[in-house]
Amino acid sequence: MTSVLLTGPTRGLGRATALALAAHPSRPDLLLVGRPGAALAEIAGEARALGASVHEIGADLARLSDVRAAAATVRDLVESGKVRPLGALVANAGVMSADTRQASADGHELTFAVNHLAHAQLIGDLLDVFQAPARIVLLGSNTYHANFWRRLLGVPAAQWRDPVEIARPAVGDANPGMKASGVAYSNAKLAVLYYAHELQRHTGPGINVAVFEPGWMPGTSLGRGTPPAAQAIGRGIARLPGVATPERSGPVLASMALDERWAHLRDGAFVVRDQVAEVRPIARDRQRESRLWAATRELLDQA
Ligand SMILES: NC(=O)c1ccc[n+]([C@@H]2O[C@H](COP(=O)([O-])OP(=O)(O)OC[C@H]3O[C@@H](n4cnc5c(N)ncnc54)[C@H](OP(=O)(O)O)[C@@H]3O)[C@@H](O)[C@H]2O)c1
């Protein structure tokens, strides 16, 4: 009997995950953290219709004061006994900003801010609220490394730099373009892997950290900043058999938060679609991981 916190429940994978959590036989209480508005109210209503007890927590994850307030709300709900103990946090919300000059309210490059910094703040604020055994599931993406298909599709791999530089928005009169946007996304997702490995070293023994890669789900709103023609192609590919979709991957993500099958996963274990996979050597780097941890602390403390 537990509560599960999910970020980004309003669309795509998060929406499908919220519905799978709501229908889960263990009947967890749901803490849905998303931008306030009609979409958040709507998914909360749909989850309630499936019988779940749901708390909507409005927060723009591109604003750290909102993230801190959301964490404080969760703490109050758990400590007052209004929801059951916090057993899982699914850090699903993500964005791939089409213009790397875009900044969060705190002045950080938007993709890095939402995918990594907001979740690092939320998790850091809640570490002592979890009740063991607990799980933290972060959202990764295989775009952190290049392969034949990604090269063919022009999806750039990560180009790691010091995290303080990665967090700095681009400057200039012109949009640096889709390649820069892709690099920023891949950097943010490589940061998620580094952070997961380091986070596990800082959590108590009863909190397990894992990373989920849902598979390429063309047609979700993640590509909303890409040219309309690319979005139309994505929607077409999404209909092909075997292609990952929120409806297929959402239940797996919900299962990673709750089911015995995944209880052993820790140390940032990487699950691709529904199988544990080894990450590339580039995604394991003790020096980068500890530097990311320290730089994240600096960036959050300054904001
Ligand atoms: N799509 C893929 O192929 C793919 C592959 C690998 C990994 N992933 C990862 O899977 C996760 C979900 O992606 P998706 O494809 O489902 O994307 P999506 O359809 O764009 O959904 C993203 C979710 O994140 C929320 N979000 C974005 N910015 C936010 C902000 N500033 N404050 C609060 N919420 C915010 C969105 O809320 P709004 O509705 O308010 O915008 C939405 O609920 C992401 O972490 C993504 O990186 C996706």
The ligand as an ORCA input file, in Angstrom:
! r2SCAN-3c Opt
* xyz 0 1
  N       9.121     10.020    -27.364
  C      10.188      9.259    -27.423
  O      10.533      8.672    -28.466
  C      11.048      9.045    -26.195
  C      12.130      8.165    -26.260
  C      12.940      7.999    -25.140
  C      12.644      8.693    -23.975
  N      11.583      9.546    -23.929
  C      11.317     10.253    -22.684
  O      10.025      9.891    -22.211
  C       9.471     10.961    -21.435
  C       8.074     11.286    -21.934
  O       8.189     11.704    -23.297
  P       6.924     11.792    -24.278
  O       7.398     11.305    -25.586
  O       5.734     11.223    -23.631
  O       6.788     13.394    -24.401
  P       5.505     14.352    -24.410
  O       4.368     13.707    -25.113
  O       6.003     15.670    -24.922
  O       5.143     14.483    -22.858
  C       6.011     15.184    -22.022
  C       5.376     15.417    -20.674
  O       6.281     16.239    -19.902
  C       5.577     17.376    -19.453
  N       6.395     18.593    -19.353
  C       7.238     19.107    -20.274
  N       7.723     20.289    -19.822
  C       7.176     20.498    -18.605
  C       7.257     21.559    -17.662
  N       8.011     22.641    -17.882
  N       6.548     21.450    -16.529
  C       5.753     20.382    -16.292
  N       5.624     19.356    -17.149
  C       6.322     19.431    -18.296
  C       4.502     17.612    -20.518
  O       3.511     18.446    -19.971
  P       2.661     19.508    -20.887
  O       1.524     18.697    -21.403
  O       2.236     20.551    -19.891
  O       3.568     20.028    -21.925
  C       4.055     16.191    -20.787
  O       3.162     15.744    -19.785
  C      10.459     12.125    -21.578
  O      11.317     12.163    -20.455
  C      11.236     11.770    -22.821
  O      12.513     12.372    -22.846
  C      10.770      9.731    -25.010
*
